[in-house]
Amino acid sequence: MSSETLRVVEGLPGGPMRCGEAGAPPGSMQGSRVLDPAALGQALRQLVARSEIMTSRAVVAAGDAVASFRVMSFPRSATDADIDAAVRNQLDLGTSKMARRHLEVPGAAPEERAVFAAVWDRAQVVAIAESIRLAGLEPAAVDLKSLCVARVLTRDSCIFVDLTSAPAEVVLIDQHVPRVWHAFNAETDRDLARSIFDALRPVLGLSRRSGGAGFGPSSPIVVRADPPLVSGVATRLEELTGRGVLAVDPPPRVDPAVRYVPYLTCLGLILRRSG
């Protein structure tokens, strides 16, 4: 549920999958934010039926615009209580309208623990859950789009550029963990390579302070585009950045009937569930 687009996938890696997509009803979403759960729920109900999906539970990917995250490092000796307290201190926005969540992730030095901490718009989580229930499904969990993408990409460290999103998005991924997210307006009718390059600058600047040992000068730019990025734009972007520019690789064990580029986020949700 992002960029006013709804996509659903049912199945497990290595097995058959069912999928479907539809636009959100006018006025029901603004970008990735849910404005009208009832209208959205009805559209989801119709999409699920049309896609012949039979499950009764749903894991949902929400756009990163409804949350803020960071990766924090702690000594290996830190207790769960120590981490809870530090996350509350770092992500305390002084309002009860936000909810916090954190989980341990790979990528830490041997003597440290790495924690992915996020703060969510509580009202948006409630609205998302309500729309899922109105679709006749039980919401099992809400995940961030960037986490799903980082999970499913075959490159463990890269800069992910999503040109299928509106606005476009950049995610710096280090060892399958998102470190920095940034949205920008891709100027497709002008110099697209320059537009992407300008959007990468703040992301690369923040990466120097975000930690992580996997991301480096050889980490490529992976572009999600439908239709694919034309070769001239990719070549110019390589010249501007000094990095290789690649298309998204097919995730392993995905049903060939599923177009993996538009359904990439959903496939990351399936990996979360199966893992």
C-alpha positions in Angstrom: 0.0 0.0 0.0 2.1 2.9 -1.3 2.0 5.6 -4.0 -1.8 5.2 -4.2 -1.4 1.7 -5.6 -2.6 -1.6 -4.1 -0.8 -4.9 -4.8 -1.4 -8.4 -3.3 0.5 -11.6 -3.6 -0.3 -15.0 -2.0 2.1 -17.9 -1.9 5.5 -19.1 -0.6 8.9 -19.1 -2.2 9.4 -22.1 -4.5 5.6 -22.6 -4.9 2.8 -21.2 -7.0 1.7 -17.6 -6.3 -1.4 -15.5 -7.0 -1.1 -11.8 -7.5 -3.1 -8.7 -8.5 -2.9 -4.9 -8.5 -5.3 -2.0 -8.6 -5.2 1.8 -8.1 -6.6 3.1 -4.8 -10.0 4.8 -5.1 -9.8 8.5 -5.6 -9.3 10.3 -2.3 -8.7 7.1 -0.3 -4.9 7.6 -0.2 -2.5 10.5 -0.4 0.9 9.1 -1.5 1.3 6.3 1.1 -1.1 7.7 3.7 -4.5 6.2 4.2 -7.3 8.8 4.2 -10.4 6.7 3.8 -10.1 3.2 5.2 -13.7 2.2 4.2 -13.2 3.0 0.5 -9.7 1.4 0.6 -11.0 -1.7 2.3 -13.7 -2.1 -0.3 -11.2 -1.8 -3.1 -8.9 -4.3 -1.4 -11.8 -6.8 -0.9 -12.6 -6.6 -4.7 -8.9 -7.0 -5.6 -8.5 -10.0 -3.3 -11.6 -11.7 -4.8 -10.5 -10.9 -8.4 -7.0 -12.3 -7.7 -8.6 -15.5 -6.3 -6.7 -15.1 -3.1 -8.0 -17.5 -0.4 -6.0 -16.6 2.8 -7.7 -14.9 5.7 -4.6 -13.1 7.2 -2.5 -10.4 5.7 1.0 -8.9 6.2 1.1 -5.3 5.0 3.9 -3.2 3.6 3.4 0.5 4.3 5.3 3.3 2.5 8.2 4.8 4.4 6.5 8.2 4.4 4.4 7.0 7.4 7.5 6.3 9.6 11.0 7.3 10.4 13.9 4.9 11.2 17.5 4.7 12.1 20.0 1.9 12.8 21.6 2.1 16.2 24.7 0.3 17.6 25.1 -1.0 21.1 27.8 -2.9 23.0 27.3 -6.7 22.9 26.8 -6.5 26.7 23.8 -4.2 26.4 20.6 -5.6 27.8 17.2 -5.5 26.1 16.2 -3.0 28.8 19.2 -0.8 27.9 18.2 -0.9 24.2 14.6 -0.1 25.0 15.6 2.9 27.0 18.0 4.2 24.3 15.4 3.8 21.5 12.8 5.7 23.6 15.4 8.5 24.1 16.5 8.7 20.5 13.0 8.4 18.9 10.9 10.3 21.5 9.0 12.9 19.6 7.1 14.1 22.6 3.7 12.9 21.5 1.6 9.8 22.0 0.6 9.9 18.3 3.7 7.9 17.4 4.4 4.3 18.1 7.9 2.8 18.4 9.3 -0.6 17.2 12.8 -2.0 17.1 14.5 -5.3 16.1 18.0 -6.6 16.0 19.5 -6.8 12.6 22.8 -8.1 11.0 25.7 -5.9 10.2 27.2 -5.1 13.6 30.8 -5.5 14.5 31.6 -8.7 16.5 31.5 -6.8 19.8 28.3 -4.9 19.1 24.6 -5.3 18.5 22.8 -3.5 15.6 19.2 -2.5 16.1 16.8 -1.2 13.5 14.5 1.3 15.3 11.4 2.9 13.8 8.8 5.4 14.9 5.4 5.1 13.2 2.4 7.4 12.9 0.0 5.5 15.2 -3.1 6.8 13.4 -1.8 5.5 10.1 -1.1 2.0 11.5 -4.7 2.0 12.9 -6.1 3.2 9.5 -4.1 0.6 7.6 -5.3 -2.2 9.9 -8.9 -0.9 9.6 -8.8 -1.0 5.8 -7.4 -4.6 5.9 -10.2 -5.7 8.3 -12.8 -4.1 6.0 -11.4 -6.1 3.2 -12.3 -9.3 5.1 -8.7 -10.0 6.2 -7.0 -10.1 9.6 -3.9 -7.9 9.7 -1.0 -9.9 11.2 1.7 -7.3 10.9 2.6 -4.0 9.2 6.1 -3.7 7.8 8.0 -0.9 6.1 8.5 -1.0 2.4 12.2 -0.3 2.7 12.7 -3.4 5.0 10.8 -5.5 2.5 12.9 -4.3 -0.5 16.2 -4.8 1.5 15.1 -8.3 2.3 14.4 -9.4 -1.3 17.2 -7.8 -3.3 20.0 -10.1 -4.3 22.6 -7.4 -3.6 23.3 -7.2 0.1 24.6 -3.6 -0.1 23.6 -1.1 -2.7 21.7 2.2 -3.4 18.1 1.2 -4.4 16.4 3.7 -6.6 12.6 3.2 -7.1 11.3 5.0 -10.1 8.0 3.2 -10.0 7.0 5.1 -6.8 5.5 8.6 -6.8 7.5 10.4 -5.6 10.6 8.4 -6.5 12.6 7.0 -3.6 16.2 6.2 -2.8 17.2 3.7 -0.1 20.8 3.1 1.0 21.0 -0.6 2.0 23.8 -2.1 3.9 23.9 -5.9 4.5 20.2 -6.2 3.7 19.3 -3.4 6.2 18.0 0.0 5.1 20.1 2.8 6.5 18.8 5.9 4.8 15.5 6.7 2.9 14.9 9.8 0.8 12.0 10.8 -1.6 12.5 13.0 -4.6 10.7 14.1 -7.8 12.3 12.3 -10.8 12.4 14.7 -13.7 11.7 12.1 -16.4 11.0 14.7 -19.0 14.4 16.3 -18.6 17.8 14.9 -17.5 16.7 11.9 -15.5 20.3 10.8 -14.7 21.1 14.2 -13.2 17.9 14.2 -11.3 18.8 10.8 -9.7 22.3 11.9 -9.1 21.2 15.0 -7.2 18.9 12.9 -5.1 21.8 10.6 -4.2 23.9 13.3 -2.7 22.1 13.7 0.7 21.8 10.0 1.0 25.5 9.4 0.5 26.2 12.2 2.9 24.1 10.6 5.6 25.6 7.2 4.9 28.9 8.3 6.3 27.2 8.9 9.7 24.9 5.9 9.6 27.5 3.2 10.3 27.6 -0.3 8.6 30.5 -2.0 7.2 29.1 -3.5 4.0 28.4 -0.4 1.9 31.3 1.0 0.0 32.6 2.6 -3.2 31.9 -0.6 -5.2 28.3 -0.9 -4.0 26.1 -0.5 -7.1 23.0 1.5 -7.8 20.0 -0.9 -8.3 17.2 0.7 -10.2 13.6 -0.4 -10.1 11.9 0.9 -13.2 8.9 -0.3 -15.3 9.6 -0.1 -18.2 13.4 -0.6 -17.6 15.8 2.3 -17.5 17.1 3.0 -21.0 20.8 2.3 -21.5 21.7 5.9 -22.2 20.4 7.0 -18.8 22.1 4.2 -17.0 25.4 5.0 -18.7 25.2 8.7 -17.8 24.3 7.9 -14.2 27.4 5.6 -14.0 29.5 8.5 -15.3 28.1 10.9 -12.8 28.4 8.6 -9.8 31.3 6.3 -10.5 29.2 3.3 -9.6 27.7 0.5 -11.6 24.0 0.9 -12.4 22.0 -2.4 -12.5 18.4 -3.4 -13.0 16.7 -5.4 -10.2 17.7 -9.1 -10.4 14.9 -11.7 -10.2 14.5 -12.8 -6.6 15.2 -16.5 -6.1 12.4 -19.1 -6.0 9.7 -16.7 -7.3 6.9 -18.0 -9.5 7.7 -17.1 -13.1 4.0 -16.0 -13.5 4.7 -13.1 -11.1 6.2 -9.9 -12.6 8.8 -9.4 -9.9 9.6 -5.7 -10.6 6.1 -4.3 -9.7 5.6 -6.9 -7.0 9.1 -6.6 -5.4 7.8 -5.2 -2.1 5.1 -8.0 -1.8 7.8 -10.6 -2.4 9.8 -9.1 0.5 6.8 -9.6 2.7 6.5 -13.2 1.7 10.2 -13.7 2.6 9.5 -12.1 6.0 6.6 -14.6 6.6 8.5 -17.6 5.4 11.6 -16.7 7.3 
